[in-house]
Amino acid sequence: MPLTMALYVRSLSDEEREVLQSLAKSEDAIQARWAQIILLSASGIGVPKIADTLGVSAATVRARIKAFNEHGLTALKRSASPGRPVTISPSLGDKLAAVMREREPRDFGWADTGWTLDLLVKVATLEGWVESISREGVRLALRKSKHSYRKLKDWRRKKQPRSTVVDPQEPS
């Protein structure tokens, strides 16, 4: 029969136990759950039972116990999450706006006469400005750079010279 090692939290001081009991009732649900994990482990309950009781994974329980054993109460302090990295920059919007103002889809070999979000997606990826981007990403990039897709599209139409039709009845 293989010998399995059980993981438990180290013995707690009275001060640590007080702080943990206070944190276990805190408004911060994550910090409260971490404190509960430590308190349950200190009372001799094993990792699988703690995971089942609190509805978390056994890996989470083990990670919290190891962190507490190594760093003490500081392991229960939450740090700010970095969040999703910024993928759409205002400079991308400026580049797209410049393309809409200065070039036409035909310059890229497309038969379209006006800019669409789909065409701007193609330009951004073909020019290597982004690996991939959605239509909404193009719209957001323009907005971040203080441009409006609709206004740029309308500006382009107004700027194009209208074809003049000559009335054969009218003398020149």
N, C-alpha and C positions, 0 to 999 in steps of 0.2 A: 504494500500500500504506500503510494507516494506521500511524502511529507509536504503539506501545503502551509505556506506562511500566511498568517492573518495580519492585516494591517490595522493598527489602532493608533489613535492619537496619544501623544505622550501625556504624562500626568499633568493636570492643570493646577495652577496656584489658585488660591481663593479669589484673588483680584481678577485673574483671567476668567474664572467661572462667572463672576458677577458681570463683567463686561459682556461675555458671551450670552448670558441670559437676557441682558438688556438688548443686545443686538438681535437676538432671536425674536423679539417682539417689535422690531423697528419697522418703519414705514417702507424702507427699501427692501423689497421682496427678495432680491438676490442675496443681499448681505444677510438678511434674516435666515435664508435657507442655508447659507454657508455656516453660520453660527450654529444652526440646528444640527448640521452634519457633525461638527466638532463635539457638541454636547452629547449627541447620541453615541458617538464613538468613545467618548470618555466614560460613558456609563457601561461600556463593554459590549455594545451591539456591533455586529460585524458589517462589513461593507455591503453585501447583498441585501441584508435586511434594511439597512439605512436607505439604500437606493429604492427599494420597494416602498418603504414607508413614505419617503419624501417625493417619490415620482421622478427621480433623476437617474441618470445612468451610473453604473458602478464606476466607470472611468472618472466621472465628475467627483464622486465621493472620494476615490483614491487620490485624485489630484488635490482636492481641498485638504485632506488629511496630511498629505506629504508637504504641501505648502505651509500649513500651520506648524507642523513639526519642525520645519526648517526656519521659518520667519516669525513665528508667534502671531500675535494679534495683528501685526502689520499685513499679514497675508489676507486679512479679511477686508482691507481697504480696497475699494474699487477704483481703478484708474479709468480715465476717459478713453472711450473707444475711438479709434482713428476714423471710422466710417469708411464709406466707399471712396476710393480715390477719384479725383476730378478727372474726367475724361473729355469733357467738352470745355474748351477755353474760348474766351472772347476773341483771341487772335484768329481762331478758326472762323468765327462769324465775320470778322473783318475781311478775311481772304475770300469767303463765299460772297460777301456783298460786293467786293471789288470785281469778282468774276461776273456777277450779275450786271454790274454797271458797264464794264469795259469789253465784255466778250459776249458772243452769242453761242447758242448750242451748236450751230453749224460750224463754228471754229473747232469744235471737238469731233466733227464728222457725223453729227446727228442731224436728222431731217427736221427736228422740232424747230418751231420758230420762236418759242418763248420758254423761259425757265420754269421748270417744275421742281418740286421737292425731290422727286426721283432722280432727275438729272443732276441736281446738286449733290445728292448722295454719290452718284457715279463720279462726279468731278472730284469730290473730297477723297475718295478712295483711289482713283486713278492717279491723282497728283501726289499721293502718298502722305497727305496731311493726317489721315487717320487710317487704322486698319479696317475698321468697319464703323458704320453709323446708320442710324435709322432716319426716316423722314422727320420724326419728331425731334431727333437729335440735331438735325440741321436747323429746324425751327428754333430750338433752344439756343443753339450756338449763335444764331443771328440775334436773338433777343438779348443774350448776355452781352453782346457787343453793341447793344442799343440800336439795332437795325430791325426792321419789320419786313418779313418776307412779302407780305401783301403790298406794302408801300414800294418796295424795290421792284416788284413785278409790275405794278402800275406805272412807276417812274419810267421803266424801260419802254412800256407801250407808248407813253406820252412823248418820249424822246425820239421815237422812231418817226421819220418823216412819212406823212400820209401820201399815198400815191395820188397824183393829180389826174383826174379824168378830164379830158378835153371834150367839150361839147362841140360836135361838128357844126351845129347850127349857129354857134356864137362866133362872131368875127374875131380874129386874133389881132 
